[in-house]
């Protein structure tokens, strides 16, 4: 007689969301191109304009790079990455909902994460790389 082992194997499933890597790479490429443009510019006004453009592109791309992944979820809770580090919140201390707003004929959605510590984090499609409604459904599934 054959005996089966019915012990369940705990699978550590998780999901991550962040700004698309292609967008961040494009930002870095544009920052490099604008740096070359700055170096080739001769007029002071051109150098000032292109210098500011280069700094803005580099800062935006750097922020996108540092904050990857912006949101991570697993069966134990969520982790939010910010400039000061990553903060983990168990599911019992997190509420989330999707808010949609319409303005000038365009609809935009955001995912609002509210923690018991009073922290409110609002993430849009640019932060998550996916539609906030799809992310909320995945969070609900992971929460169980």
Beta strands, then each sheet from edge to edge (+ up, - down):
strand 1: 14-17
strand 2: 71-74
strand 3: 77-82
strand 4: 85-90
strand 5: 94-103
strand 6: 106-115
strand 7: 120-123
sheet 1: 1+ 2- 3+ 4-
sheet 2: 5+ 6- 7+
end
